[in-house]
Amino acid sequence: MYGRLAGIVTTVIVSCALGLSPQALAVSFAEPSLFQTADWAAAVRQPTPPEGRPFVVTARQFSFEPAFPTVSVGTTIAWVNRDRELHTVTSDVGLFDLEVEPGARTSMTFTEPGVYFYFCQPHDWMIGEITVEEGASEPA
């Protein structure tokens, strides 16, 4: 709700500054924003990797990208370290603890549906979460 209100206030201020008519302002409020449409999630989806290729998560500038993908059961995630320091991919509940040397990659196949939170032990602000769904057609 507050995001919508902030958008309205911003639109009013910009419209007044540009000298737009009240009719033009009314039209802008009638148009749904990206996040109000049913397809908003589709607009931010990551492309599906080709058959047999892993879904790549890159550690770069001390963050994981994408940080919160959604994949199908059976998908292999490959973490690639583009930083000059060692990173880990460590489950918060002890399910996995992988090291990724600078310039290297490591991977893991997710065979069970669920949500898998992970972080980097030496850099605990580096976090990510893999959501694994039955029959998810493409990562998000």
C-alpha positions, -999 to 999 in steps of 0.1 A, spaced: 0 0 0 27 25 9 46 17 -23 15 26 -43 10 58 -22 46 68 -28 41 63 -65 10 84 -65 27 113 -47 57 111 -70 34 111 -101 15 141 -88 47 161 -80 63 153 -114 30 160 -133 26 194 -116 62 202 -123 57 193 -160 24 212 -162 3 182 -171 -35 184 -171 -56 166 -145 -69 144 -173 -33 132 -180 -28 126 -143 -60 105 -141 -49 83 -170 -15 76 -153 -34 63 -122 -56 41 -143 -27 23 -158 -16 -7 -136 20 -7 -126 43 -36 -134 38 -50 -99 0 -50 -101 -1 -72 -131 -3 -110 -130 28 -112 -151 51 -92 -129 71 -123 -119 75 -133 -155 90 -99 -162 119 -106 -138 125 -143 -146 159 -156 -153 163 -175 -186 161 -213 -184 195 -229 -190 197 -252 -220 190 -289 -213 218 -305 -193 234 -272 -184 236 -259 -148 218 -228 -136 247 -204 -128 248 -182 -96 278 -158 -97 296 -145 -67 308 -111 -77 316 -80 -57 308 -99 -26 272 -108 -35 254 -137 -51 236 -130 -84 208 -141 -88 204 -143 -51 169 -159 -50 162 -181 -80 134 -206 -84 142 -238 -102 127 -272 -109 135 -304 -90 166 -320 -105 183 -287 -115 220 -284 -109 231 -250 -95 267 -240 -103 282 -212 -82 310 -194 -99 334 -172 -79 344 -140 -98 360 -124 -67 396 -126 -56 388 -142 -23 375 -176 -12 337 -179 -8 315 -206 7 280 -218 -1 269 -228 34 234 -240 43 221 -224 74 208 -258 86 239 -279 78 227 -295 45 257 -284 25 290 -265 29 308 -259 -4 340 -239 -9 345 -219 -41 381 -207 -47 386 -175 -67 380 -182 -104 366 -216 -97 331 -231 -97 313 -257 -76 279 -273 -82 251 -292 -65 219 -308 -78 187 -302 -59 166 -334 -59 140 -324 -33 114 -295 -34 120 -269 -7 136 -236 1 174 -237 7 189 -206 24 227 -203 22 254 -178 30 292 -173 27 309 -181 60 338 -155 57 314 -128 43 281 -134 62 263 -106 44 265 -127 12 232 -146 12 211 -165 -12 181 -188 -13 173 -215 -38 136 -223 -41 131 -258 -57 96 -266 -70 81 -296 -87 76 -289 -123 88 -253 -122 92 -245 -159 119 -219 -155 140 -202 -129 128 -170 -114 
